[in-house]
Amino acid sequence: MLIKKILIGIDNSKFAEHAAKYGFDIAHKFKAKVGLVHIVEPVMMPYNNSADPLMGTTDFSVADVDIINIQNNASKAIIESTIKQFGDGLEITHFSEYGDTADGIISCSKEFGADMIVIGTHSRTGIDRLLMGSVAEHVVRHSEVPVLVVPFPEENQ
């Protein structure tokens, strides 16, 4: 198996940092290119400027624009921090996408031409998993390339 491109999904969690370390270690060993992807699931505040309170609108308020800017800046900071921490000597491409996290990772893996995806897992079980879903599970089920899901050791949680 030849691994030339590894896509690593990151966020601002210790789970993602742990997985990124694995992904970058593999990239260094294979001298692979790295794609870093941070997906922002937008948070929009409802805004209604119509006379009828039951009718909504797709208008965005100033607060929405501020939230988008904050999300963009946070995404850039996460990517830059990860590159600085692990990326020495590697060719790195980065993606900041908006939307569903799992679908965004899969989409970026195709765009990047990844040979492997590396993601962390929050190891949710039971009702937490039911309510929150599982990004890792969705990526594993729908990816066209191998996915390395890196668990976070329980003693570090």
N, CA, C and O atoms as a GROMACS GRO file, in nm:
protein
  628
    1MET      N    1   0.085  -0.118   0.000
    1MET     CA    2   0.000   0.000   0.000
    1MET      C    3   0.089   0.124   0.000
    1MET      O    4   0.184   0.134   0.078
    2LEU      N    5   0.059   0.216  -0.088
    2LEU     CA    6   0.134   0.340  -0.096
    2LEU      C    7   0.046   0.455  -0.050
    2LEU      O    8  -0.061   0.480  -0.107
    3ILE      N    9   0.090   0.524   0.052
    3ILE     CA   10   0.014   0.637   0.105
    3ILE      C   11   0.088   0.764   0.066
    3ILE      O   12   0.196   0.793   0.118
    4LYS      N   13   0.027   0.841  -0.025
    4LYS     CA   14   0.087   0.965  -0.072
    4LYS      C   15   0.019   1.088  -0.013
    4LYS      O   16   0.081   1.194   0.001
    5LYS      N   17  -0.111   1.074   0.021
    5LYS     CA   18  -0.188   1.187   0.072
    5LYS      C   19  -0.276   1.141   0.187
    5LYS      O   20  -0.352   1.045   0.175
    6ILE      N   21  -0.263   1.212   0.300
    6ILE     CA   22  -0.341   1.180   0.419
    6ILE      C   23  -0.425   1.302   0.456
    6ILE      O   24  -0.372   1.412   0.472
    7LEU      N   25  -0.555   1.281   0.469
    7LEU     CA   26  -0.643   1.388   0.514
    7LEU      C   27  -0.667   1.369   0.663
    7LEU      O   28  -0.704   1.260   0.708
    8ILE      N   29  -0.644   1.475   0.741
    8ILE     CA   30  -0.661   1.469   0.886
    8ILE      C   31  -0.771   1.567   0.925
    8ILE      O   32  -0.762   1.687   0.898
    9GLY      N   33  -0.874   1.514   0.990
    9GLY     CA   34  -0.984   1.598   1.039
    9GLY      C   35  -0.948   1.654   1.176
    9GLY      O   36  -0.908   1.580   1.266
   10ILE      N   37  -0.962   1.786   1.190
   10ILE     CA   38  -0.925   1.849   1.317
   10ILE      C   39  -1.036   1.941   1.366
   10ILE      O   40  -1.118   1.991   1.289
   11ASP      N   41  -1.036   1.960   1.497
   11ASP     CA   42  -1.118   2.063   1.560
   11ASP      C   43  -1.037   2.112   1.679
   11ASP      O   44  -0.916   2.089   1.685
   12ASN      N   45  -1.099   2.177   1.773
   12ASN     CA   46  -1.023   2.231   1.886
   12ASN      C   47  -1.029   2.140   2.009
   12ASN      O   48  -1.021   2.188   2.122
   13SER      N   49  -1.043   2.009   1.987
   13SER     CA   50  -1.053   1.916   2.099
   13SER      C   51  -0.924   1.837   2.120
   13SER      O   52  -0.841   1.827   2.029
   14LYS      N   53  -0.908   1.783   2.238
   14LYS     CA   54  -0.794   1.698   2.268
   14LYS      C   55  -0.801   1.569   2.187
   14LYS      O   56  -0.698   1.509   2.158
   15PHE      N   57  -0.921   1.526   2.150
   15PHE     CA   58  -0.940   1.405   2.071
   15PHE      C   59  -0.881   1.425   1.931
   15PHE      O   60  -0.811   1.338   1.880
   16ALA      N   61  -0.909   1.539   1.872
   16ALA     CA   62  -0.858   1.570   1.738
   16ALA      C   63  -0.707   1.591   1.741
   16ALA      O   64  -0.636   1.550   1.648
   17GLU      N   65  -0.657   1.655   1.845
   17GLU     CA   66  -0.512   1.677   1.857
   17GLU      C   67  -0.438   1.543   1.865
   17GLU      O   68  -0.334   1.524   1.802
   18HIS      N   69  -0.494   1.451   1.942
   18HIS     CA   70  -0.435   1.318   1.956
   18HIS      C   71  -0.433   1.246   1.820
   18HIS      O   72  -0.333   1.185   1.783
   19ALA      N   73  -0.544   1.255   1.746
   19ALA     CA   74  -0.551   1.193   1.614
   19ALA      C   75  -0.457   1.261   1.515
   19ALA      O   76  -0.394   1.195   1.433
   20ALA      N   77  -0.447   1.394   1.523
   20ALA     CA   78  -0.357   1.467   1.433
   20ALA      C   79  -0.212   1.422   1.453
   20ALA      O   80  -0.138   1.408   1.356
   21LYS      N   81  -0.173   1.398   1.576
   21LYS     CA   82  -0.038   1.350   1.603
   21LYS      C   83  -0.014   1.218   1.531
   21LYS      O   84   0.090   1.200   1.469
   22TYR      N   85  -0.110   1.126   1.539
   22TYR     CA   86  -0.099   0.999   1.467
   22TYR      C   87  -0.088   1.022   1.317
   22TYR      O   88   0.000   0.968   1.251
   23GLY      N   89  -0.177   1.104   1.264
   23GLY     CA   90  -0.178   1.130   1.120
   23GLY      C   91  -0.048   1.190   1.071
   23GLY      O   92   0.004   1.150   0.968
   24PHE      N   93   0.004   1.286   1.145
   24PHE     CA   94   0.130   1.349   1.105
   24PHE      C   95   0.247   1.252   1.120
   24PHE      O   96   0.340   1.256   1.040
   25ASP      N   97   0.245   1.166   1.222
   25ASP     CA   98   0.350   1.065   1.235
   25ASP      C   99   0.351   0.973   1.113
   25ASP      O  100   0.458   0.941   1.060
   26ILE      N  101   0.234   0.931   1.070
   26ILE     CA  102   0.225   0.847   0.951
   26ILE      C  103   0.274   0.923   0.829
   26ILE      O  104   0.348   0.869   0.747
   27ALA      N  105   0.234   1.048   0.816
   27ALA     CA  106   0.276   1.130   0.702
   27ALA      C  107   0.428   1.145   0.698
   27ALA      O  108   0.488   1.138   0.590
   28HIS      N  109   0.490   1.165   0.813
   28HIS     CA  110   0.636   1.176   0.818
   28HIS      C  111   0.701   1.046   0.773
   28HIS      O  112   0.798   1.047   0.698
   29LYS      N  113   0.649   0.933   0.819
   29LYS     CA  114   0.707   0.802   0.784
   29LYS      C  115   0.695   0.773   0.634
   29LYS      O  116   0.787   0.718   0.574
   30PHE      N  117   0.582   0.808   0.575
   30PHE     CA  118   0.558   0.782   0.433
   30PHE      C  119   0.599   0.900   0.344
   30PHE      O  120   0.589   0.891   0.221
   31LYS      N  121   0.644   1.010   0.405
   31LYS     CA  122   0.674   1.133   0.331
   31LYS      C  123   0.552   1.174   0.247
   31LYS      O  124   0.563   1.212   0.131
   32ALA      N  125   0.436   1.164   0.310
   32ALA     CA  126   0.308   1.192   0.244
   32ALA      C  127   0.270   1.339   0.258
   32ALA      O  128   0.312   1.408   0.351
   33LYS      N  129   0.191   1.385   0.164
   33LYS     CA  130   0.131   1.517   0.173
   33LYS      C  131   0.015   1.509   0.271
   33LYS      O  132  -0.050   1.405   0.283
   34VAL      N  133  -0.010   1.619   0.340
   34VAL     CA  134  -0.117   1.622   0.439
   34VAL      C  135  -0.223   1.724   0.399
   34VAL      O  136  -0.191   1.835   0.357
   35GLY      N  137  -0.347   1.683   0.412
   35GLY     CA  138  -0.459   1.775   0.399
   35GLY      C  139  -0.522   1.788   0.537
   35GLY      O  140  -0.562   1.688   0.597
   36LEU      N  141  -0.530   1.909   0.587
   36LEU     CA  142  -0.597   1.934   0.715
   36LEU      C  143  -0.735   1.989   0.686
   36LEU      O  144  -0.750   2.081   0.605
   37VAL      N  145  -0.834   1.934   0.751
   37VAL     CA  146  -0.970   1.984   0.730
   37VAL      C  147  -1.033   2.016   0.863
   37VAL      O  148  -1.032   1.936   0.956
   38HIS      N  149  -1.089   2.137   0.869
   38HIS     CA  150  -1.167   2.180   0.985
   38HIS      C  151  -1.304   2.220   0.932
   38HIS      O  152  -1.317   2.310   0.850
   39ILE      N  153  -1.406   2.151   0.981
   39ILE     CA  154  -1.541   2.176   0.936
   39ILE      C  155  -1.613   2.261   1.041
   39ILE      O  156  -1.612   2.229   1.160
   40VAL      N  157  -1.674   2.368   0.995
   40VAL     CA  158  -1.752   2.454   1.083
   40VAL      C  159  -1.899   2.425   1.057
   40VAL      O  160  -1.948   2.439   0.945
   41GLU      N  161  -1.968   2.384   1.161
   41GLU     CA  162  -2.112   2.366   1.149
   41GLU      C  163  -2.175   2.500   1.190
   41GLU      O  164  -2.181   2.531   1.308
   42PRO      N  165  -2.220   2.578   1.092
   42PRO     CA  166  -2.265   2.714   1.120
   42PRO      C  167  -2.378   2.720   1.223
   42PRO      O  168  -2.467   2.636   1.227
   43VAL      N  169  -2.369   2.824   1.305
   43VAL     CA  170  -2.472   2.852   1.404
   43VAL      C  171  -2.535   2.984   1.360
   43VAL      O  172  -2.470   3.089   1.365
   44MET      N  173  -2.658   2.978   1.320
   44MET     CA  174  -2.728   3.099   1.277
   44MET      C  175  -2.840   3.129   1.374
   44MET      O  176  -2.914   3.040   1.416
   45MET      N  177  -2.850   3.253   1.409
   45MET     CA  178  -2.957   3.297   1.498
   45MET      C  179  -3.081   3.325   1.414
   45MET      O  180  -3.070   3.388   1.309
   46PRO      N  181  -3.199   3.280   1.459
   46PRO     CA  182  -3.320   3.311   1.384
   46PRO      C  183  -3.344   3.462   1.383
   46PRO      O  184  -3.326   3.531   1.483
   47TYR      N  185  -3.385   3.510   1.269
   47TYR     CA  186  -3.410   3.654   1.254
   47TYR      C  187  -3.539   3.670   1.177
   47TYR      O  188  -3.558   3.610   1.071
   48ASN      N  189  -3.627   3.749   1.229
   48ASN     CA  190  -3.757   3.766   1.166
   48ASN      C  191  -3.789   3.915   1.159
   48ASN      O  192  -3.811   3.980   1.261
   49ASN      N  193  -3.790   3.967   1.036
   49ASN     CA  194  -3.823   4.108   1.022
   49ASN      C  195  -3.961   4.128   0.958
   49ASN      O  196  -3.994   4.238   0.915
   50SER      N  197  -4.039   4.021   0.952
   50SER     CA  198  -4.171   4.034   0.891
   50SER      C  199  -4.274   4.077   0.996
   50SER      O  200  -4.250   4.065   1.116
   51ALA      N  201  -4.386   4.126   0.950
   51ALA     CA  202  -4.493   4.167   1.041
   51ALA      C  203  -4.561   4.047   1.105
   51ALA      O  204  -4.616   4.057   1.214
   52ASP      N  205  -4.556   3.934   1.038
   52ASP     CA  206  -4.620   3.813   1.089
   52ASP      C  207  -4.517   3.729   1.164
   52ASP      O  208  -4.423   3.679   1.102
   53PRO      N  209  -4.530   3.712   1.295
   53PRO     CA  210  -4.430   3.640   1.374
   53PRO      C  211  -4.419   3.492   1.336
   53PRO      O  212  -4.321   3.427   1.371
   54LEU      N  213  -4.520   3.439   1.266
   54LEU     CA  214  -4.513   3.299   1.225
   54LEU      C  215  -4.435   3.281   1.094
   54LEU      O  216  -4.396   3.170   1.059
   55MET      N  217  -4.415   3.389   1.026
   55MET     CA  218  -4.341   3.383   0.899
   55MET      C  219  -4.194   3.411   0.926
   55MET      O  220  -4.160   3.511   0.989
   56GLY      N  221  -4.111   3.325   0.880
   56GLY     CA  222  -3.968   3.346   0.898
   56GLY      C  223  -3.909   3.418   0.779
   56GLY      O  224  -3.981   3.456   0.686
   57THR      N  225  -3.781   3.435   0.782
   57THR     CA  226  -3.711   3.497   0.670
   57THR      C  227  -3.572   3.438   0.662
   57THR      O  228  -3.522   3.379   0.758
   58THR      N  229  -3.509   3.453   0.548
   58THR     CA  230  -3.373   3.404   0.532
   58THR      C  231  -3.272   3.517   0.548
   58THR      O  232  -3.153   3.498   0.522
   59ASP      N  233  -3.318   3.633   0.591
   59ASP     CA  234  -3.227   3.744   0.614
   59ASP      C  235  -3.133   3.712   0.729
   59ASP      O  236  -3.169   3.640   0.822
   60PHE      N  237  -3.013   3.765   0.722
   60PHE     CA  238  -2.915   3.745   0.828
   60PHE      C  239  -2.896   3.876   0.902
   60PHE      O  240  -2.896   3.983   0.841
   61SER      N  241  -2.881   3.868   1.031
   61SER     CA  242  -2.860   3.987   1.111
   61SER      C  243  -2.711   4.017   1.120
   61SER      O  244  -2.627   3.937   1.077
   62VAL      N  245  -2.678   4.131   1.176
   62VAL     CA  246  -2.539   4.168   1.197
   62VAL      C  247  -2.471   4.067   1.289
   62VAL      O  248  -2.354   4.035   1.270
   63ALA      N  249  -2.545   4.015   1.387
   63ALA     CA  250  -2.490   3.916   1.478
   63ALA      C  251  -2.447   3.790   1.404
   63ALA      O  252  -2.346   3.730   1.438
   64ASP      N  253  -2.523   3.750   1.300
   64ASP     CA  254  -2.486   3.634   1.220
   64ASP      C  255  -2.352   3.656   1.151
   64ASP      O  256  -2.268   3.566   1.148
   65VAL      N  257  -2.332   3.775   1.096
   65VAL     CA  258  -2.206   3.806   1.029
   65VAL      C  259  -2.091   3.800   1.129
   65VAL      O  260  -1.983   3.750   1.097
   66ASP      N  261  -2.114   3.851   1.248
   66ASP     CA  262  -2.011   3.845   1.354
   66ASP      C  263  -1.978   3.701   1.390
   66ASP      O  264  -1.861   3.666   1.407
   67ILE      N  265  -2.081   3.616   1.401
   67ILE     CA  266  -2.059   3.476   1.434
   67ILE      C  267  -1.979   3.408   1.323
   67ILE      O  268  -1.887   3.331   1.352
   68ILE      N  269  -2.012   3.435   1.198
   68ILE     CA  270  -1.938   3.377   1.086
   68ILE      C  271  -1.792   3.420   1.091
   68ILE      O  272  -1.704   3.337   1.069
   69ASN      N  273  -1.766   3.546   1.118
   69ASN     CA  274  -1.628   3.595   1.128
   69ASN      C  275  -1.553   3.528   1.242
   69ASN      O  276  -1.436   3.491   1.228
   70ILE      N  277  -1.620   3.513   1.355
   70ILE     CA  278  -1.557   3.445   1.470
   70ILE      C  279  -1.524   3.300   1.433
   70ILE      O  280  -1.415   3.252   1.464
   71GLN      N  281  -1.618   3.231   1.366
   71GLN     CA  282  -1.595   3.093   1.325
   71GLN      C  283  -1.479   3.083   1.227
   71GLN      O  284  -1.397   2.992   1.237
   72ASN      N  285  -1.472   3.175   1.131
   72ASN     CA  286  -1.362   3.176   1.034
   72ASN      C  287  -1.228   3.195   1.104
   72ASN      O  288  -1.132   3.123   1.076
   73ASN      N  289  -1.221   3.290   1.195
   73ASN     CA  290  -1.096   3.317   1.267
   73ASN      C  291  -1.056   3.199   1.354
   73ASN      O  292  -0.938   3.165   1.362
   74ALA      N  293  -1.152   3.136   1.419
   74ALA     CA  294  -1.122   3.019   1.502
   74ALA      C  295  -1.072   2.904   1.416
   74ALA      O  296  -0.978   2.834   1.455
   75SER      N  297  -1.132   2.884   1.300
   75SER     CA  298  -1.090   2.777   1.210
   75SER      C  299  -0.947   2.799   1.163
   75SER      O  300  -0.866   2.706   1.163
   76LYS      N  301  -0.915   2.922   1.124
   76LYS     CA  302  -0.778   2.954   1.081
   76LYS      C  303  -0.678   2.930   1.194
   76LYS      O  304  -0.570   2.876   1.172
   77ALA      N  305  -0.715   2.969   1.315
   77ALA     CA  306  -0.626   2.951   1.430
   77ALA      C  307  -0.601   2.803   1.460
   77ALA      O  308  -0.488   2.765   1.491
   78ILE      N  309  -0.705   2.720   1.451
   78ILE     CA  310  -0.690   2.576   1.474
   78ILE      C  311  -0.597   2.515   1.370
   78ILE      O  312  -0.509   2.436   1.404
   79ILE      N  313  -0.616   2.552   1.246
   79ILE     CA  314  -0.532   2.498   1.138
   79ILE      C  315  -0.387   2.543   1.156
   79ILE      O  316  -0.296   2.461   1.148
   80GLU      N  317  -0.366   2.673   1.180
   80GLU     CA  318  -0.230   2.724   1.196
   80GLU      C  319  -0.160   2.660   1.316
   80GLU      O  320  -0.041   2.627   1.308
   81SER      N  321  -0.230   2.643   1.425
   81SER     CA  322  -0.173   2.581   1.544
   81SER      C  323  -0.131   2.436   1.516
   81SER      O  324  -0.024   2.392   1.559
   82THR      N  325  -0.216   2.363   1.446
   82THR     CA  326  -0.187   2.223   1.415
   82THR      C  327  -0.066   2.212   1.322
   82THR      O  328   0.020   2.126   1.341
   83ILE      N  329  -0.060   2.298   1.222
   83ILE     CA  330   0.055   2.298   1.131
   83ILE      C  331   0.183   2.328   1.207
   83ILE      O  332   0.284   2.262   1.187
   84LYS      N  333   0.178   2.428   1.293
   84LYS     CA  334   0.296   2.467   1.371
   84LYS      C  335   0.341   2.354   1.463
   84LYS      O  336   0.461   2.330   1.479
   85GLN      N  337   0.244   2.285   1.524
   85GLN     CA  338   0.275   2.180   1.620
   85GLN      C  339   0.328   2.052   1.555
   85GLN      O  340   0.420   1.990   1.608
   86PHE      N  341   0.273   2.013   1.439
   86PHE     CA  342   0.305   1.881   1.383
   86PHE      C  343   0.361   1.882   1.241
   86PHE      O  344   0.416   1.782   1.196
   87GLY      N  345   0.348   1.992   1.169
   87GLY     CA  346   0.370   1.991   1.025
   87GLY      C  347   0.509   2.015   0.972
   87GLY      O  348   0.527   2.029   0.851
   88ASP      N  349   0.607   2.021   1.058
   88ASP     CA  350   0.743   2.053   1.015
   88ASP      C  351   0.792   1.960   0.903
   88ASP      O  352   0.794   1.838   0.919
   89GLY      N  353   0.830   2.020   0.791
   89GLY     CA  354   0.889   1.945   0.681
   89GLY      C  355   0.791   1.878   0.587
   89GLY      O  356   0.833   1.808   0.496
   90LEU      N  357   0.662   1.897   0.607
   90LEU     CA  358   0.562   1.833   0.522
   90LEU      C  359   0.491   1.935   0.434
   90LEU      O  360   0.476   2.052   0.471
   91GLU      N  361   0.446   1.888   0.318
   91GLU     CA  362   0.363   1.970   0.232
   91GLU      C  363   0.219   1.959   0.283
   91GLU      O  364   0.164   1.849   0.291
   92ILE      N  365   0.159   2.074   0.317
   92ILE     CA  366   0.028   2.072   0.380
   92ILE      C  367  -0.070   2.161   0.304
   92ILE      O  368  -0.040   2.276   0.271
   93THR      N  369  -0.185   2.105   0.277
   93THR     CA  370  -0.298   2.178   0.219
   93THR      C  371  -0.404   2.185   0.328
   93THR      O  372  -0.418   2.090   0.405
   94HIS      N  373  -0.477   2.294   0.334
   94HIS     CA  374  -0.580   2.300   0.438
   94HIS      C  375  -0.714   2.341   0.379
   94HIS      O  376  -0.723   2.414   0.280
   95PHE      N  377  -0.817   2.290   0.445
   95PHE     CA  378  -0.955   2.316   0.404
   95PHE      C  379  -1.032   2.365   0.526
   95PHE      O  380  -1.025   2.304   0.633
   96SER      N  381  -1.106   2.473   0.510
   96SER     CA  382  -1.203   2.518   0.609
   96SER      C  383  -1.336   2.514   0.538
   96SER      O  384  -1.361   2.592   0.446
   97GLU      N  385  -1.421   2.424   0.580
   97GLU     CA  386  -1.549   2.404   0.513
   97GLU      C  387  -1.663   2.433   0.610
   97GLU      O  388  -1.645   2.434   0.731
   98TYR      N  389  -1.781   2.457   0.553
   98TYR     CA  390  -1.902   2.480   0.632
   98TYR      C  391  -2.002   2.371   0.602
   98TYR      O  392  -2.018   2.329   0.487
   99GLY      N  393  -2.069   2.324   0.706
   99GLY     CA  394  -2.174   2.225   0.686
   99GLY      C  395  -2.159   2.109   0.781
   99GLY      O  396  -2.100   2.122   0.889
  100ASP      N  397  -2.213   1.996   0.741
  100ASP     CA  398  -2.208   1.875   0.821
  100ASP      C  399  -2.064   1.824   0.828
  100ASP      O  400  -1.997   1.813   0.725
  101THR      N  401  -2.016   1.794   0.948
  101THR     CA  402  -1.876   1.756   0.968
  101THR      C  403  -1.840   1.630   0.890
  101THR      O  404  -1.741   1.630   0.815
  102ALA      N  405  -1.916   1.524   0.905
  102ALA     CA  406  -1.882   1.397   0.839
  102ALA      C  407  -1.884   1.411   0.687
  102ALA      O  408  -1.790   1.367   0.620
  103ASP      N  409  -1.988   1.472   0.633
  103ASP     CA  410  -1.996   1.490   0.488
  103ASP      C  411  -1.885   1.581   0.438
  103ASP      O  412  -1.832   1.561   0.328
  104GLY      N  413  -1.850   1.682   0.516
  104GLY     CA  414  -1.742   1.773   0.479
  104GLY      C  415  -1.608   1.702   0.472
  104GLY      O  416  -1.529   1.726   0.380
  105ILE      N  417  -1.582   1.614   0.567
  105ILE     CA  418  -1.456   1.537   0.566
  105ILE      C  419  -1.450   1.448   0.443
  105ILE      O  420  -1.347   1.441   0.376
  106ILE      N  421  -1.560   1.381   0.413
  106ILE     CA  422  -1.564   1.292   0.296
  106ILE      C  423  -1.545   1.372   0.168
  106ILE      O  424  -1.470   1.332   0.079
  107SER      N  425  -1.612   1.485   0.158
  107SER     CA  426  -1.600   1.571   0.040
  107SER      C  427  -1.456   1.620   0.022
  107SER      O  428  -1.403   1.617  -0.089
  108CYS      N  429  -1.394   1.665   0.130
  108CYS     CA  430  -1.256   1.714   0.122
  108CYS      C  431  -1.159   1.602   0.087
  108CYS      O  432  -1.059   1.625   0.019
  109SER      N  433  -1.187   1.479   0.134
  109SER     CA  434  -1.098   1.368   0.100
  109SER      C  435  -1.099   1.342  -0.050
  109SER      O  436  -0.995   1.311  -0.108
  110LYS      N  437  -1.215   1.356  -0.111
  110LYS     CA  438  -1.224   1.339  -0.256
  110LYS      C  439  -1.154   1.453  -0.329
  110LYS      O  440  -1.078   1.430  -0.423
  111GLU      N  441  -1.179   1.575  -0.285
  111GLU     CA  442  -1.116   1.692  -0.347
  111GLU      C  443  -0.964   1.686  -0.336
  111GLU      O  444  -0.893   1.722  -0.430
  112PHE      N  445  -0.914   1.642  -0.221
  112PHE     CA  446  -0.771   1.634  -0.196
  112PHE      C  447  -0.708   1.512  -0.264
  112PHE      O  448  -0.587   1.510  -0.287
  113GLY      N  449  -0.788   1.412  -0.296
  113GLY     CA  450  -0.735   1.288  -0.352
  113GLY      C  451  -0.666   1.204  -0.246
  113GLY      O  452  -0.564   1.141  -0.272
  114ALA      N  453  -0.722   1.204  -0.126
  114ALA     CA  454  -0.660   1.135  -0.012
  114ALA      C  455  -0.654   0.985  -0.033
  114ALA      O  456  -0.745   0.925  -0.091
  115ASP      N  457  -0.546   0.925   0.016
  115ASP     CA  458  -0.531   0.779   0.019
  115ASP      C  459  -0.577   0.724   0.153
  115ASP      O  460  -0.601   0.605   0.167
  116MET      N  461  -0.589   0.813   0.252
  116MET     CA  462  -0.629   0.773   0.387
  116MET      C  463  -0.686   0.895   0.459
  116MET      O  464  -0.644   1.008   0.436
  117ILE      N  465  -0.783   0.868   0.547
  117ILE     CA  466  -0.838   0.972   0.634
  117ILE      C  467  -0.803   0.934   0.777
  117ILE      O  468  -0.814   0.818   0.816
  118VAL      N  469  -0.762   1.033   0.856
  118VAL     CA  470  -0.734   1.012   0.998
  118VAL      C  471  -0.823   1.107   1.078
  118VAL      O  472  -0.821   1.228   1.056
  119ILE      N  473  -0.901   1.049   1.170
  119ILE     CA  474  -0.988   1.129   1.255
  119ILE      C  475  -0.985   1.074   1.396
  119ILE      O  476  -0.956   0.956   1.418
  120GLY      N  477  -1.016   1.158   1.490
  120GLY     CA  478  -1.026   1.116   1.629
  120GLY      C  479  -1.170   1.079   1.660
  120GLY      O  480  -1.261   1.103   1.581
  121THR      N  481  -1.187   1.021   1.777
  121THR     CA  482  -1.321   0.989   1.821
  121THR      C  483  -1.339   1.033   1.966
  121THR      O  484  -1.248   1.024   2.048
  122HIS      N  485  -1.457   1.080   1.994
  122HIS     CA  486  -1.491   1.122   2.129
  122HIS      C  487  -1.535   1.004   2.214
  122HIS      O  488  -1.557   1.019   2.334
  123SER      N  489  -1.548   0.888   2.153
  123SER     CA  490  -1.585   0.764   2.222
  123SER      C  491  -1.716   0.777   2.297
  123SER      O  492  -1.730   0.727   2.409
  124ARG      N  493  -1.812   0.843   2.237
  124ARG     CA  494  -1.943   0.854   2.300
  124ARG      C  495  -2.016   0.720   2.289
  124ARG      O  496  -1.999   0.646   2.192
  125THR      N  497  -2.094   0.691   2.388
  125THR     CA  498  -2.174   0.569   2.386
  125THR      C  499  -2.315   0.601   2.435
  125THR      O  500  -2.341   0.710   2.486
  126GLY      N  501  -2.402   0.506   2.419
  126GLY     CA  502  -2.536   0.518   2.474
  126GLY      C  503  -2.613   0.638   2.422
  126GLY      O  504  -2.612   0.667   2.302
  127ILE      N  505  -2.678   0.707   2.512
  127ILE     CA  506  -2.766   0.819   2.476
  127ILE      C  507  -2.687   0.934   2.415
  127ILE      O  508  -2.738   1.003   2.326
  128ASP      N  509  -2.562   0.958   2.462
  128ASP     CA  510  -2.480   1.064   2.402
  128ASP      C  511  -2.459   1.039   2.254
  128ASP      O  512  -2.470   1.130   2.172
  129ARG      N  513  -2.428   0.914   2.218
  129ARG     CA  514  -2.404   0.880   2.078
  129ARG      C  515  -2.532   0.893   1.998
  129ARG      O  516  -2.531   0.941   1.884
  130LEU      N  517  -2.643   0.850   2.057
  130LEU     CA  518  -2.771   0.859   1.989
  130LEU      C  519  -2.807   1.004   1.960
  130LEU      O  520  -2.853   1.036   1.850
  131LEU      N  521  -2.788   1.092   2.058
  131LEU     CA  522  -2.824   1.232   2.042
  131LEU      C  523  -2.724   1.309   1.955
  131LEU      O  524  -2.763   1.393   1.874
  132MET      N  525  -2.595   1.281   1.971
  132MET     CA  526  -2.492   1.356   1.902
  132MET      C  527  -2.454   1.295   1.767
  132MET      O  528  -2.394   1.362   1.683
  133GLY      N  529  -2.488   1.166   1.746
  133GLY     CA  530  -2.445   1.100   1.624
  133GLY      C  531  -2.299   1.063   1.636
  133GLY      O  532  -2.236   1.087   1.739
  134SER      N  533  -2.247   1.008   1.533
  134SER     CA  534  -2.106   0.972   1.534
  134SER      C  535  -2.043   1.012   1.402
  134SER      O  536  -2.066   0.949   1.298
  135VAL      N  537  -1.964   1.116   1.406
  135VAL     CA  538  -1.893   1.162   1.287
  135VAL      C  539  -1.803   1.050   1.236
  135VAL      O  540  -1.802   1.020   1.116
  136ALA      N  541  -1.728   0.988   1.327
  136ALA     CA  542  -1.635   0.882   1.287
  136ALA      C  543  -1.709   0.767   1.218
  136ALA      O  544  -1.664   0.718   1.114
  137GLU      N  545  -1.819   0.726   1.275
  137GLU     CA  546  -1.894   0.615   1.216
  137GLU      C  547  -1.943   0.651   1.076
  137GLU      O  548  -1.933   0.570   0.984
  138HIS      N  549  -1.996   0.772   1.059
  138HIS     CA  550  -2.045   0.815   0.927
  138HIS      C  551  -1.930   0.818   0.825
  138HIS      O  552  -1.946   0.773   0.712
  139VAL      N  553  -1.816   0.870   0.867
  139VAL     CA  554  -1.702   0.876   0.775
  139VAL      C  555  -1.658   0.735   0.736
  139VAL      O  556  -1.633   0.708   0.619
  140VAL      N  557  -1.647   0.646   0.834
  140VAL     CA  558  -1.606   0.508   0.806
  140VAL      C  559  -1.704   0.442   0.708
  140VAL      O  560  -1.661   0.374   0.614
  141ARG      N  561  -1.832   0.462   0.729
  141ARG     CA  562  -1.933   0.397   0.645
  141ARG      C  563  -1.939   0.453   0.502
  141ARG      O  564  -1.974   0.380   0.409
  142HIS      N  565  -1.905   0.580   0.484
  142HIS     CA  566  -1.925   0.643   0.354
  142HIS      C  567  -1.796   0.678   0.279
  142HIS      O  568  -1.803   0.721   0.164
  143SER      N  569  -1.683   0.662   0.341
  143SER     CA  570  -1.557   0.696   0.275
  143SER      C  571  -1.521   0.593   0.169
  143SER      O  572  -1.552   0.474   0.181
  144GLU      N  573  -1.456   0.641   0.064
  144GLU     CA  574  -1.408   0.552  -0.042
  144GLU      C  575  -1.262   0.512  -0.020
  144GLU      O  576  -1.206   0.434  -0.097
  145VAL      N  577  -1.200   0.566   0.086
  145VAL     CA  578  -1.061   0.532   0.118
  145VAL      C  579  -1.055   0.485   0.263
  145VAL      O  580  -1.148   0.510   0.340
  146PRO      N  581  -0.948   0.416   0.300
  146PRO     CA  582  -0.936   0.370   0.439
  146PRO      C  583  -0.942   0.487   0.538
  146PRO      O  584  -0.895   0.597   0.511
  147VAL      N  585  -1.002   0.459   0.654
  147VAL     CA  586  -1.015   0.559   0.759
  147VAL      C  587  -0.952   0.503   0.886
  147VAL      O  588  -0.987   0.394   0.933
  148LEU      N  589  -0.858   0.579   0.941
  148LEU     CA  590  -0.799   0.545   1.070
  148LEU      C  591  -0.870   0.629   1.176
  148LEU      O  592  -0.860   0.751   1.177
  149VAL      N  593  -0.942   0.561   1.264
  149VAL     CA  594  -1.012   0.629   1.374
  149VAL      C  595  -0.927   0.608   1.498
  149VAL      O  596  -0.906   0.496   1.544
  150VAL      N  597  -0.877   0.719   1.552
  150VAL     CA  598  -0.785   0.714   1.665
  150VAL      C  599  -0.861   0.743   1.794
  150VAL      O  600  -0.909   0.855   1.815
  151PRO      N  601  -0.873   0.641   1.881
  151PRO     CA  602  -0.942   0.665   2.008
  151PRO      C  603  -0.853   0.743   2.103
  151PRO      O  604  -0.730   0.741   2.092
  152PHE      N  605  -0.915   0.811   2.195
  152PHE     CA  606  -0.842   0.887   2.296
  152PHE      C  607  -0.838   0.802   2.422
  152PHE      O  608  -0.944   0.761   2.471
  153PRO      N  609  -0.720   0.774   2.476
  153PRO     CA  610  -0.711   0.688   2.595
  153PRO      C  611  -0.797   0.741   2.709
  153PRO      O  612  -0.793   0.860   2.742
  154GLU      N  613  -0.874   0.651   2.770
  154GLU     CA  614  -0.967   0.687   2.877
  154GLU      C  615  -0.899   0.759   2.993
  154GLU      O  616  -0.956   0.851   3.051
  155GLU      N  617  -0.778   0.718   3.025
  155GLU     CA  618  -0.710   0.780   3.138
  155GLU      C  619  -0.675   0.927   3.114
  155GLU      O  620  -0.646   0.999   3.208
  156ASN      N  621  -0.679   0.971   2.988
  156ASN     CA  622  -0.649   1.111   2.956
  156ASN      C  623  -0.775   1.198   2.952
  156ASN      O  624  -0.766   1.320   2.936
  157GLN      N  625  -0.893   1.136   2.965
  157GLN     CA  626  -1.017   1.213   2.952
  157GLN      C  627  -1.050   1.286   3.075
  157GLN      O  628  -1.152   1.356   3.080
   0.00000   0.00000   0.00000
